[in-house]
Structure formats: C-alpha cells, structure tokens
Amino acid sequence: MKAMSARDAKHQFGLLIDTARAEPVVIEKHGRPVVVVVAVEEFERLKALDDAATDKLRET
C-alpha cells in the first residue's frame, strides 16, 4: 500500500487517481493516516462483504 501526503495528493491528483486504481493509497496529514483512496471496484467488493456480514448478523 502506498502513502502520500495530503499536500502531494492535492498537487498530484492525477497521479493519486492512477495509483489508487492499481492499489490503495493512504493519505497522510502531519504524518498520520487520515483516509485511504481505493478503486471503485475495490470499494464495491468491500461494500458487498460488509453488506453480507451485516445481513448475516441480522439473521441471528
């Protein structure tokens, strides 16, 4: 997983998008992670897993 400062993310937004399409990118502010940028496909996969887990919990 790559990391990028918030400032670099702002100034190199195109690079951020290109990188995040291939692998998650952690955005750091003052050296601390604040968000992770992921490709839409990865987000949808994670959302489906979360939805399935939530549905399973509701069944019990």
PDB file of N, CA, C, O and CB in Angstrom:
ATOM      1  N   MET A   1       0.846  -1.163   0.000  1.00  0.00           N
ATOM      2  CA  MET A   1       0.000   0.000   0.000  1.00  0.00           C
ATOM      3  C   MET A   1       0.897   1.233   0.000  1.00  0.00           C
ATOM      4  O   MET A   1       1.818   1.347   0.808  1.00  0.00           O
ATOM      5  CB  MET A   1      -0.965  -0.006   1.216  1.00  0.00           C
ATOM      6  N   LYS A   2       0.619   2.132  -0.898  1.00  0.00           N
ATOM      7  CA  LYS A   2       1.408   3.365  -0.994  1.00  0.00           C
ATOM      8  C   LYS A   2       0.852   4.420  -0.043  1.00  0.00           C
ATOM      9  O   LYS A   2      -0.288   4.328   0.412  1.00  0.00           O
ATOM     10  CB  LYS A   2       1.414   3.901  -2.447  1.00  0.00           C
ATOM     11  N   ALA A   3       1.674   5.418   0.246  1.00  0.00           N
ATOM     12  CA  ALA A   3       1.261   6.539   1.086  1.00  0.00           C
ATOM     13  C   ALA A   3       1.623   7.839   0.387  1.00  0.00           C
ATOM     14  O   ALA A   3       2.582   7.904  -0.382  1.00  0.00           O
ATOM     15  CB  ALA A   3       1.922   6.463   2.490  1.00  0.00           C
ATOM     16  N   MET A   4       0.842   8.869   0.669  1.00  0.00           N
ATOM     17  CA  MET A   4       1.056  10.173   0.052  1.00  0.00           C
ATOM     18  C   MET A   4       0.581  11.236   1.041  1.00  0.00           C
ATOM     19  O   MET A   4      -0.418  11.046   1.734  1.00  0.00           O
ATOM     20  CB  MET A   4       0.300  10.291  -1.327  1.00  0.00           C
ATOM     21  N   SER A   5       1.290  12.334   1.099  1.00  0.00           N
ATOM     22  CA  SER A   5       0.840  13.421   1.970  1.00  0.00           C
ATOM     23  C   SER A   5      -0.396  14.080   1.350  1.00  0.00           C
ATOM     24  O   SER A   5      -0.610  14.007   0.139  1.00  0.00           O
ATOM     25  CB  SER A   5       1.981  14.472   2.190  1.00  0.00           C
ATOM     26  N   ALA A   6      -1.196  14.716   2.188  1.00  0.00           N
ATOM     27  CA  ALA A   6      -2.381  15.418   1.695  1.00  0.00           C
ATOM     28  C   ALA A   6      -1.981  16.499   0.694  1.00  0.00           C
ATOM     29  O   ALA A   6      -2.671  16.727  -0.300  1.00  0.00           O
ATOM     30  CB  ALA A   6      -3.172  16.038   2.866  1.00  0.00           C
ATOM     31  N   ARG A   7      -0.873  17.153   0.966  1.00  0.00           N
ATOM     32  CA  ARG A   7      -0.401  18.209   0.061  1.00  0.00           C
ATOM     33  C   ARG A   7      -0.040  17.624  -1.306  1.00  0.00           C
ATOM     34  O   ARG A   7      -0.425  18.167  -2.342  1.00  0.00           O
ATOM     35  CB  ARG A   7       0.823  18.940   0.669  1.00  0.00           C
ATOM     36  N   ASP A   8       0.705  16.508  -1.300  1.00  0.00           N
ATOM     37  CA  ASP A   8       1.063  15.872  -2.567  1.00  0.00           C
ATOM     38  C   ASP A   8      -0.181  15.377  -3.295  1.00  0.00           C
ATOM     39  O   ASP A   8      -0.273  15.485  -4.518  1.00  0.00           O
ATOM     40  CB  ASP A   8       2.035  14.707  -2.329  1.00  0.00           C
ATOM     41  N   ALA A   9      -1.136  14.836  -2.549  1.00  0.00           N
ATOM     42  CA  ALA A   9      -2.380  14.355  -3.158  1.00  0.00           C
ATOM     43  C   ALA A   9      -3.108  15.496  -3.863  1.00  0.00           C
ATOM     44  O   ALA A   9      -3.652  15.319  -4.953  1.00  0.00           O
ATOM     45  CB  ALA A   9      -3.295  13.717  -2.092  1.00  0.00           C
ATOM     46  N   LYS A  10      -3.112  16.657  -3.234  1.00  0.00           N
ATOM     47  CA  LYS A  10      -3.765  17.833  -3.818  1.00  0.00           C
ATOM     48  C   LYS A  10      -3.056  18.279  -5.090  1.00  0.00           C
ATOM     49  O   LYS A  10      -3.699  18.576  -6.097  1.00  0.00           O
ATOM     50  CB  LYS A  10      -3.798  18.986  -2.805  1.00  0.00           C
ATOM     51  N   HIS A  11      -1.738  18.323  -5.041  1.00  0.00           N
ATOM     52  CA  HIS A  11      -0.965  18.839  -6.174  1.00  0.00           C
ATOM     53  C   HIS A  11      -0.742  17.806  -7.275  1.00  0.00           C
ATOM     54  O   HIS A  11      -0.442  18.165  -8.413  1.00  0.00           O
ATOM     55  CB  HIS A  11       0.367  19.342  -5.690  1.00  0.00           C
ATOM     56  N   GLN A  12      -0.889  16.530  -6.941  1.00  0.00           N
ATOM     57  CA  GLN A  12      -0.669  15.459  -7.916  1.00  0.00           C
ATOM     58  C   GLN A  12      -1.896  14.556  -7.979  1.00  0.00           C
ATOM     59  O   GLN A  12      -1.785  13.331  -7.921  1.00  0.00           O
ATOM     60  CB  GLN A  12       0.593  14.634  -7.555  1.00  0.00           C
ATOM     61  N   PHE A  13      -3.071  15.180  -8.098  1.00  0.00           N
ATOM     62  CA  PHE A  13      -4.320  14.434  -8.046  1.00  0.00           C
ATOM     63  C   PHE A  13      -4.407  13.360  -9.130  1.00  0.00           C
ATOM     64  O   PHE A  13      -4.901  12.262  -8.876  1.00  0.00           O
ATOM     65  CB  PHE A  13      -5.486  15.381  -8.173  1.00  0.00           C
ATOM     66  N   GLY A  14      -3.937  13.667 -10.315  1.00  0.00           N
ATOM     67  CA  GLY A  14      -3.943  12.680 -11.400  1.00  0.00           C
ATOM     68  C   GLY A  14      -3.120  11.456 -11.045  1.00  0.00           C
ATOM     69  O   GLY A  14      -3.536  10.327 -11.305  1.00  0.00           O
ATOM     70  N   LEU A  15      -1.957  11.673 -10.456  1.00  0.00           N
ATOM     71  CA  LEU A  15      -1.108  10.563 -10.019  1.00  0.00           C
ATOM     72  C   LEU A  15      -1.805   9.759  -8.929  1.00  0.00           C
ATOM     73  O   LEU A  15      -1.745   8.530  -8.924  1.00  0.00           O
ATOM     74  CB  LEU A  15       0.252  11.084  -9.512  1.00  0.00           C
ATOM     75  N   LEU A  16      -2.466  10.452  -8.006  1.00  0.00           N
ATOM     76  CA  LEU A  16      -3.211   9.765  -6.948  1.00  0.00           C
ATOM     77  C   LEU A  16      -4.260   8.837  -7.548  1.00  0.00           C
ATOM     78  O   LEU A  16      -4.369   7.678  -7.148  1.00  0.00           O
ATOM     79  CB  LEU A  16      -3.879  10.784  -6.006  1.00  0.00           C
ATOM     80  N   ILE A  17      -5.021   9.337  -8.492  1.00  0.00           N
ATOM     81  CA  ILE A  17      -6.061   8.521  -9.133  1.00  0.00           C
ATOM     82  C   ILE A  17      -5.447   7.320  -9.841  1.00  0.00           C
ATOM     83  O   ILE A  17      -5.916   6.195  -9.672  1.00  0.00           O
ATOM     84  CB  ILE A  17      -6.873   9.364 -10.135  1.00  0.00           C
ATOM     85  N   ASP A  18      -4.416   7.547 -10.620  1.00  0.00           N
ATOM     86  CA  ASP A  18      -3.769   6.448 -11.343  1.00  0.00           C
ATOM     87  C   ASP A  18      -3.227   5.393 -10.385  1.00  0.00           C
ATOM     88  O   ASP A  18      -3.374   4.195 -10.631  1.00  0.00           O
ATOM     89  CB  ASP A  18      -2.637   6.983 -12.222  1.00  0.00           C
ATOM     90  N   THR A  19      -2.610   5.828  -9.308  1.00  0.00           N
ATOM     91  CA  THR A  19      -2.045   4.896  -8.334  1.00  0.00           C
ATOM     92  C   THR A  19      -3.149   4.131  -7.619  1.00  0.00           C
ATOM     93  O   THR A  19      -3.050   2.918  -7.439  1.00  0.00           O
ATOM     94  CB  THR A  19      -1.173   5.642  -7.316  1.00  0.00           C
ATOM     95  N   ALA A  20      -4.204   4.839  -7.209  1.00  0.00           N
ATOM     96  CA  ALA A  20      -5.299   4.209  -6.464  1.00  0.00           C
ATOM     97  C   ALA A  20      -6.067   3.201  -7.304  1.00  0.00           C
ATOM     98  O   ALA A  20      -6.692   2.292  -6.757  1.00  0.00           O
ATOM     99  CB  ALA A  20      -6.253   5.266  -5.948  1.00  0.00           C
ATOM    100  N   ARG A  21      -6.030   3.343  -8.610  1.00  0.00           N
ATOM    101  CA  ARG A  21      -6.684   2.349  -9.474  1.00  0.00           C
ATOM    102  C   ARG A  21      -5.955   1.015  -9.418  1.00  0.00           C
ATOM    103  O   ARG A  21      -6.551  -0.034  -9.663  1.00  0.00           O
ATOM    104  CB  ARG A  21      -6.746   2.851 -10.927  1.00  0.00           C
ATOM    105  N   ALA A  22      -4.661   1.053  -9.096  1.00  0.00           N
ATOM    106  CA  ALA A  22      -3.853  -0.167  -9.033  1.00  0.00           C
ATOM    107  C   ALA A  22      -3.731  -0.719  -7.617  1.00  0.00           C
ATOM    108  O   ALA A  22      -3.653  -1.933  -7.430  1.00  0.00           O
ATOM    109  CB  ALA A  22      -2.474   0.102  -9.590  1.00  0.00           C
ATOM    110  N   GLU A  23      -3.713   0.168  -6.615  1.00  0.00           N
ATOM    111  CA  GLU A  23      -3.566  -0.263  -5.220  1.00  0.00           C
ATOM    112  C   GLU A  23      -4.044   0.847  -4.292  1.00  0.00           C
ATOM    113  O   GLU A  23      -4.019   2.020  -4.664  1.00  0.00           O
ATOM    114  CB  GLU A  23      -2.090  -0.639  -4.905  1.00  0.00           C
ATOM    115  N   PRO A  24      -4.480   0.484  -3.084  1.00  0.00           N
ATOM    116  CA  PRO A  24      -4.930   1.514  -2.145  1.00  0.00           C
ATOM    117  C   PRO A  24      -3.808   2.510  -1.828  1.00  0.00           C
ATOM    118  O   PRO A  24      -2.632   2.150  -1.783  1.00  0.00           O
ATOM    119  CB  PRO A  24      -5.436   0.862  -0.849  1.00  0.00           C
ATOM    120  N   VAL A  25      -4.198   3.764  -1.611  1.00  0.00           N
ATOM    121  CA  VAL A  25      -3.246   4.818  -1.268  1.00  0.00           C
ATOM    122  C   VAL A  25      -3.691   5.465   0.042  1.00  0.00           C
ATOM    123  O   VAL A  25      -4.815   5.955   0.152  1.00  0.00           O
ATOM    124  CB  VAL A  25      -3.140   5.883  -2.413  1.00  0.00           C
ATOM    125  N   VAL A  26      -2.806   5.462   1.024  1.00  0.00           N
ATOM    126  CA  VAL A  26      -3.073   6.118   2.303  1.00  0.00           C
ATOM    127  C   VAL A  26      -2.696   7.589   2.165  1.00  0.00           C
ATOM    128  O   VAL A  26      -1.590   7.916   1.733  1.00  0.00           O
ATOM    129  CB  VAL A  26      -2.279   5.437   3.476  1.00  0.00           C
ATOM    130  N   ILE A  27      -3.619   8.471   2.533  1.00  0.00           N
ATOM    131  CA  ILE A  27      -3.336   9.903   2.529  1.00  0.00           C
ATOM    132  C   ILE A  27      -3.039  10.307   3.968  1.00  0.00           C
ATOM    133  O   ILE A  27      -3.819  10.047   4.884  1.00  0.00           O
ATOM    134  CB  ILE A  27      -4.538  10.736   1.930  1.00  0.00           C
ATOM    135  N   GLU A  28      -1.884  10.952   4.137  1.00  0.00           N
ATOM    136  CA  GLU A  28      -1.436  11.337   5.478  1.00  0.00           C
ATOM    137  C   GLU A  28      -1.469  12.847   5.642  1.00  0.00           C
ATOM    138  O   GLU A  28      -1.183  13.599   4.710  1.00  0.00           O
ATOM    139  CB  GLU A  28      -0.021  10.809   5.749  1.00  0.00           C
ATOM    140  N   LYS A  29      -1.823  13.271   6.840  1.00  0.00           N
ATOM    141  CA  LYS A  29      -1.791  14.685   7.203  1.00  0.00           C
ATOM    142  C   LYS A  29      -0.966  14.790   8.470  1.00  0.00           C
ATOM    143  O   LYS A  29      -1.272  14.148   9.475  1.00  0.00           O
ATOM    144  CB  LYS A  29      -3.240  15.281   7.401  1.00  0.00           C
ATOM    145  N   HIS A  30       0.081  15.600   8.419  1.00  0.00           N
ATOM    146  CA  HIS A  30       1.017  15.736   9.542  1.00  0.00           C
ATOM    147  C   HIS A  30       1.605  14.375   9.929  1.00  0.00           C
ATOM    148  O   HIS A  30       1.832  14.096  11.107  1.00  0.00           O
ATOM    149  CB  HIS A  30       0.309  16.374  10.758  1.00  0.00           C
ATOM    150  N   GLY A  31       1.849  13.531   8.913  1.00  0.00           N
ATOM    151  CA  GLY A  31       2.472  12.237   9.141  1.00  0.00           C
ATOM    152  C   GLY A  31       1.554  11.153   9.669  1.00  0.00           C
ATOM    153  O   GLY A  31       2.003  10.042   9.949  1.00  0.00           O
ATOM    154  N   ARG A  32       0.268  11.461   9.809  1.00  0.00           N
ATOM    155  CA  ARG A  32      -0.685  10.468  10.320  1.00  0.00           C
ATOM    156  C   ARG A  32      -1.690  10.099   9.234  1.00  0.00           C
ATOM    157  O   ARG A  32      -2.160  10.977   8.511  1.00  0.00           O
ATOM    158  CB  ARG A  32      -1.422  11.006  11.575  1.00  0.00           C
ATOM    159  N   PRO A  33      -2.025   8.825   9.106  1.00  0.00           N
ATOM    160  CA  PRO A  33      -3.005   8.421   8.095  1.00  0.00           C
ATOM    161  C   PRO A  33      -4.392   8.974   8.421  1.00  0.00           C
ATOM    162  O   PRO A  33      -4.847   8.902   9.562  1.00  0.00           O
ATOM    163  CB  PRO A  33      -3.061   6.890   7.987  1.00  0.00           C
ATOM    164  N   VAL A  34      -5.060   9.528   7.400  1.00  0.00           N
ATOM    165  CA  VAL A  34      -6.402  10.078   7.612  1.00  0.00           C
ATOM    166  C   VAL A  34      -7.463   9.440   6.720  1.00  0.00           C
ATOM    167  O   VAL A  34      -8.616   9.308   7.131  1.00  0.00           O
ATOM    168  CB  VAL A  34      -6.384  11.564   7.376  1.00  0.00           C
ATOM    169  N   VAL A  35      -7.091   9.047   5.519  1.00  0.00           N
ATOM    170  CA  VAL A  35      -8.029   8.375   4.616  1.00  0.00           C
ATOM    171  C   VAL A  35      -7.262   7.400   3.728  1.00  0.00           C
ATOM    172  O   VAL A  35      -6.040   7.469   3.596  1.00  0.00           O
ATOM    173  CB  VAL A  35      -8.813   9.409   3.749  1.00  0.00           C
ATOM    174  N   VAL A  36      -8.025   6.492   3.126  1.00  0.00           N
ATOM    175  CA  VAL A  36      -7.462   5.585   2.130  1.00  0.00           C
ATOM    176  C   VAL A  36      -8.279   5.751   0.858  1.00  0.00           C
ATOM    177  O   VAL A  36      -9.509   5.715   0.896  1.00  0.00           O
ATOM    178  CB  VAL A  36      -7.468   4.089   2.630  1.00  0.00           C
ATOM    179  N   VAL A  37      -7.606   5.932  -0.255  1.00  0.00           N
ATOM    180  CA  VAL A  37      -8.266   6.048  -1.554  1.00  0.00           C
ATOM    181  C   VAL A  37      -8.130   4.700  -2.252  1.00  0.00           C
ATOM    182  O   VAL A  37      -7.031   4.165  -2.397  1.00  0.00           O
ATOM    183  CB  VAL A  37      -7.647   7.215  -2.424  1.00  0.00           C
ATOM    184  N   VAL A  38      -9.280   4.161  -2.684  1.00  0.00           N
ATOM    185  CA  VAL A  38      -9.276   2.865  -3.376  1.00  0.00           C
ATOM    186  C   VAL A  38     -10.060   2.980  -4.677  1.00  0.00           C
ATOM    187  O   VAL A  38     -10.876   3.885  -4.850  1.00  0.00           O
ATOM    188  CB  VAL A  38      -9.879   1.749  -2.475  1.00  0.00           C
ATOM    189  N   ALA A  39      -9.800   2.060  -5.574  1.00  0.00           N
ATOM    190  CA  ALA A  39     -10.530   1.998  -6.834  1.00  0.00           C
ATOM    191  C   ALA A  39     -11.992   1.649  -6.560  1.00  0.00           C
ATOM    192  O   ALA A  39     -12.303   1.005  -5.559  1.00  0.00           O
ATOM    193  CB  ALA A  39      -9.887   0.961  -7.795  1.00  0.00           C
ATOM    194  N   VAL A  40     -12.877   2.072  -7.445  1.00  0.00           N
ATOM    195  CA  VAL A  40     -14.307   1.803  -7.295  1.00  0.00           C
ATOM    196  C   VAL A  40     -14.568   0.306  -7.166  1.00  0.00           C
ATOM    197  O   VAL A  40     -15.389  -0.113  -6.351  1.00  0.00           O
ATOM    198  CB  VAL A  40     -15.089   2.375  -8.485  1.00  0.00           C
ATOM    199  N   GLU A  41     -13.884  -0.491  -7.956  1.00  0.00           N
ATOM    200  CA  GLU A  41     -14.101  -1.941  -7.906  1.00  0.00           C
ATOM    201  C   GLU A  41     -13.770  -2.500  -6.522  1.00  0.00           C
ATOM    202  O   GLU A  41     -14.491  -3.354  -6.005  1.00  0.00           O
ATOM    203  CB  GLU A  41     -13.249  -2.648  -8.975  1.00  0.00           C
ATOM    204  N   GLU A  42     -12.694  -2.023  -5.934  1.00  0.00           N
ATOM    205  CA  GLU A  42     -12.311  -2.485  -4.594  1.00  0.00           C
ATOM    206  C   GLU A  42     -13.327  -2.012  -3.562  1.00  0.00           C
ATOM    207  O   GLU A  42     -13.688  -2.766  -2.659  1.00  0.00           O
ATOM    208  CB  GLU A  42     -10.898  -1.979  -4.223  1.00  0.00           C
ATOM    209  N   PHE A  43     -13.785  -0.782  -3.686  1.00  0.00           N
ATOM    210  CA  PHE A  43     -14.806  -0.270  -2.774  1.00  0.00           C
ATOM    211  C   PHE A  43     -16.070  -1.115  -2.862  1.00  0.00           C
ATOM    212  O   PHE A  43     -16.641  -1.486  -1.837  1.00  0.00           O
ATOM    213  CB  PHE A  43     -15.125   1.202  -3.089  1.00  0.00           C
ATOM    214  N   GLU A  44     -16.509  -1.420  -4.075  1.00  0.00           N
ATOM    215  CA  GLU A  44     -17.722  -2.225  -4.256  1.00  0.00           C
ATOM    216  C   GLU A  44     -17.545  -3.622  -3.677  1.00  0.00           C
ATOM    217  O   GLU A  44     -18.480  -4.169  -3.091  1.00  0.00           O
ATOM    218  CB  GLU A  44     -18.086  -2.318  -5.743  1.00  0.00           C
ATOM    219  N   ARG A  45     -16.358  -4.209  -3.832  1.00  0.00           N
ATOM    220  CA  ARG A  45     -16.085  -5.532  -3.263  1.00  0.00           C
ATOM    221  C   ARG A  45     -16.164  -5.478  -1.738  1.00  0.00           C
ATOM    222  O   ARG A  45     -16.782  -6.342  -1.115  1.00  0.00           O
ATOM    223  CB  ARG A  45     -14.694  -6.044  -3.713  1.00  0.00           C
ATOM    224  N   LEU A  46     -15.544  -4.472  -1.143  1.00  0.00           N
ATOM    225  CA  LEU A  46     -15.566  -4.332   0.314  1.00  0.00           C
ATOM    226  C   LEU A  46     -16.976  -4.051   0.824  1.00  0.00           C
ATOM    227  O   LEU A  46     -17.372  -4.567   1.868  1.00  0.00           O
ATOM    228  CB  LEU A  46     -14.619  -3.213   0.755  1.00  0.00           C
ATOM    229  N   LYS A  47     -17.729  -3.240   0.097  1.00  0.00           N
ATOM    230  CA  LYS A  47     -19.111  -2.928   0.484  1.00  0.00           C
ATOM    231  C   LYS A  47     -19.966  -4.182   0.452  1.00  0.00           C
ATOM    232  O   LYS A  47     -20.783  -4.394   1.349  1.00  0.00           O
ATOM    233  CB  LYS A  47     -19.710  -1.854  -0.444  1.00  0.00           C
ATOM    234  N   ALA A  48     -19.793  -5.017  -0.566  1.00  0.00           N
ATOM    235  CA  ALA A  48     -20.553  -6.263  -0.662  1.00  0.00           C
ATOM    236  C   ALA A  48     -20.227  -7.185   0.508  1.00  0.00           C
ATOM    237  O   ALA A  48     -21.123  -7.816   1.068  1.00  0.00           O
ATOM    238  CB  ALA A  48     -20.260  -6.972  -1.994  1.00  0.00           C
ATOM    239  N   LEU A  49     -18.956  -7.268   0.881  1.00  0.00           N
ATOM    240  CA  LEU A  49     -18.569  -8.079   2.042  1.00  0.00           C
ATOM    241  C   LEU A  49     -19.215  -7.553   3.316  1.00  0.00           C
ATOM    242  O   LEU A  49     -19.715  -8.328   4.131  1.00  0.00           O
ATOM    243  CB  LEU A  49     -17.042  -8.101   2.199  1.00  0.00           C
ATOM    244  N   ASP A  50     -19.203  -6.243   3.485  1.00  0.00           N
ATOM    245  CA  ASP A  50     -19.809  -5.624   4.665  1.00  0.00           C
ATOM    246  C   ASP A  50     -21.316  -5.863   4.691  1.00  0.00           C
ATOM    247  O   ASP A  50     -21.877  -6.185   5.738  1.00  0.00           O
ATOM    248  CB  ASP A  50     -19.511  -4.116   4.693  1.00  0.00           C
ATOM    249  N   ASP A  51     -21.968  -5.709   3.547  1.00  0.00           N
ATOM    250  CA  ASP A  51     -23.413  -5.943   3.471  1.00  0.00           C
ATOM    251  C   ASP A  51     -23.751  -7.390   3.812  1.00  0.00           C
ATOM    252  O   ASP A  51     -24.719  -7.654   4.525  1.00  0.00           O
ATOM    253  CB  ASP A  51     -23.941  -5.596   2.070  1.00  0.00           C
ATOM    254  N   ALA A  52     -22.955  -8.325   3.304  1.00  0.00           N
ATOM    255  CA  ALA A  52     -23.191  -9.743   3.582  1.00  0.00           C
ATOM    256  C   ALA A  52     -23.018 -10.035   5.067  1.00  0.00           C
ATOM    257  O   ALA A  52     -23.807 -10.780   5.648  1.00  0.00           O
ATOM    258  CB  ALA A  52     -22.239 -10.622   2.754  1.00  0.00           C
ATOM    259  N   ALA A  53     -22.000  -9.460   5.682  1.00  0.00           N
ATOM    260  CA  ALA A  53     -21.772  -9.670   7.115  1.00  0.00           C
ATOM    261  C   ALA A  53     -22.911  -9.062   7.932  1.00  0.00           C
ATOM    262  O   ALA A  53     -23.356  -9.656   8.914  1.00  0.00           O
ATOM    263  CB  ALA A  53     -20.419  -9.060   7.546  1.00  0.00           C
ATOM    264  N   THR A  54     -23.378  -7.890   7.534  1.00  0.00           N
ATOM    265  CA  THR A  54     -24.493  -7.244   8.235  1.00  0.00           C
ATOM    266  C   THR A  54     -25.756  -8.085   8.119  1.00  0.00           C
ATOM    267  O   THR A  54     -26.472  -8.267   9.103  1.00  0.00           O
ATOM    268  CB  THR A  54     -24.744  -5.831   7.675  1.00  0.00           C
ATOM    269  N   ASP A  55     -26.033  -8.596   6.929  1.00  0.00           N
ATOM    270  CA  ASP A  55     -27.205  -9.452   6.729  1.00  0.00           C
ATOM    271  C   ASP A  55     -27.124 -10.702   7.596  1.00  0.00           C
ATOM    272  O   ASP A  55     -28.119 -11.126   8.183  1.00  0.00           O
ATOM    273  CB  ASP A  55     -27.338  -9.845   5.253  1.00  0.00           C
ATOM    274  N   LYS A  56     -25.940 -11.285   7.674  1.00  0.00           N
ATOM    275  CA  LYS A  56     -25.756 -12.494   8.474  1.00  0.00           C
ATOM    276  C   LYS A  56     -26.012 -12.196   9.955  1.00  0.00           C
ATOM    277  O   LYS A  56     -26.637 -13.000  10.646  1.00  0.00           O
ATOM    278  CB  LYS A  56     -24.330 -13.064   8.277  1.00  0.00           C
ATOM    279  N   LEU A  57     -25.541 -11.059  10.442  1.00  0.00           N
ATOM    280  CA  LEU A  57     -25.770 -10.675  11.840  1.00  0.00           C
ATOM    281  C   LEU A  57     -27.250 -10.439  12.119  1.00  0.00           C
ATOM    282  O   LEU A  57     -27.737 -10.767  13.201  1.00  0.00           O
ATOM    283  CB  LEU A  57     -24.970  -9.416  12.183  1.00  0.00           C
ATOM    284  N   ARG A  58     -27.953  -9.885  11.172  1.00  0.00           N
ATOM    285  CA  ARG A  58     -29.389  -9.631  11.347  1.00  0.00           C
ATOM    286  C   ARG A  58     -30.182 -10.925  11.431  1.00  0.00           C
ATOM    287  O   ARG A  58     -31.240 -10.964  12.060  1.00  0.00           O
ATOM    288  CB  ARG A  58     -29.922  -8.777  10.201  1.00  0.00           C
ATOM    289  N   GLU A  59     -29.682 -11.985  10.804  1.00  0.00           N
ATOM    290  CA  GLU A  59     -30.369 -13.279  10.823  1.00  0.00           C
ATOM    291  C   GLU A  59     -30.322 -13.935  12.195  1.00  0.00           C
ATOM    292  O   GLU A  59     -31.161 -14.780  12.508  1.00  0.00           O
ATOM    293  CB  GLU A  59     -29.758 -14.208   9.795  1.00  0.00           C
ATOM    294  N   THR A  60     -29.354 -13.556  13.008  1.00  0.00           N
ATOM    295  CA  THR A  60     -29.211 -14.207  14.321  1.00  0.00           C
ATOM    296  C   THR A  60     -29.999 -13.506  15.397  1.00  0.00           C
ATOM    297  O   THR A  60     -29.980 -13.931  16.552  1.00  0.00           O
ATOM    298  CB  THR A  60     -27.759 -14.262  14.726  1.00  0.00           C
TER     299      THR A  60
END
